[in-house]
Amino acid sequence: MSTRPPNGDDVKSFRVTLDGIEHQLDYRPGAVLLDCMIDADLDPAFQCREGHCGTCMVLKLAGEVEMRQNNVLSRRDLELGYILLCQSIPLSDDVQVDCDA
């Protein structure tokens, strides 16, 4: 049994809704969700890429993610399921986010 913490290495894809269209995107191990979306030629809202501005805040509908850093989301935001695309790494194959929420 491995005691290594999850890091997204086993995740193959995730789902994202942007502009009313659901996309199934490939996940590149070690990348944040925002980078995978940009790699797939999607145009999500973002600005600082450092977890400071909140521009890339989206609603996580399913799955588990780890945010590398969060300097803008409140405890309440987190409880409601909001995450930052620029800081989030998926830890499970069932990650689904809604950029339109």
N, C-alpha and C positions, 0 to 999 in steps of 0.2 A: 504494500500500500504506500502510495506517494504522500509525503507531507508537504510537497511544494504547493504554495498558494496559487489559486487560479490566476491566470494572466491573459486569457483570451487565445492562447496558442491553439486550442482545440476547436475554436469557433470558426465555422466556414462561411456563414452569411448572416445577414440581419435584414429586417424589413423596415422601410421608412415610407411615410406618407408625406408628400410634398406637392403643393398646389393641387390637391385633390386626387393625386395619382399615387397608388401604392407601388413601390419598387422593392424587389428582392435583390440585395447587393452582396457582392463578394466581400468578405472581410480579410484584410491583410494583417496577419499577426503583428501585434505591437502598435498598430495604428489606432488613432482615435476615430470615432465615427465620422467626424467632419471630413477628415482626409479621405476616407473611403468614398464618401459622397462626392467630393470634388473629383476624385479619380474616375468616378462613373459619369462624369460630365453633368452632374446635378448642380444646382445653384442655390444652396441653402444660405440663409442669412447668417453672417458672422462678421466680426470686426477684429478684436484684439488677439484672438487665438490663445490667450493666457488665462482664461477663467476670471477675468476682471470686469467685463462689461455687461454680460448677460444677453447680448444680441443673439447668440446661438442657443438660447434656452428652448427646449422642446419638452413635450410630454412623453414620458416612457409609459407605454401601454402594457408591455410584457417583458419578461426576462430580467436578467441581472447585469448591471454594469458597475464599473468602478470608476469614479472620477479622480483623476490625478490631482486636481486642485479645484477649489471652489471658494472664490472670494466675493460672490455676489448673491447666490441663492440663499434664502432664509430657511430656517428649520421647517417652516410651514410649506414653502415651495417644495422642499425635499419630501415631506410627508405626502404632498399631493401627487408626487411622481415626476416632478420636473428635473431635468438634467441639462448639462451643458455639452453640446456636441463636440466642442473643441477639447474637452477633457475626458470624455467617456470612452472606456474600453469595454467591450462586451465580455461577459464571463459565462454566458450561456447561449445556446443556439437559437433560443426563442425570442431574442431581443426585437422589439418593435417600438418605433418611435413615431410620433405625429408632430411634424413641423408646422402644421396648420392650426393646432390647438391654441 
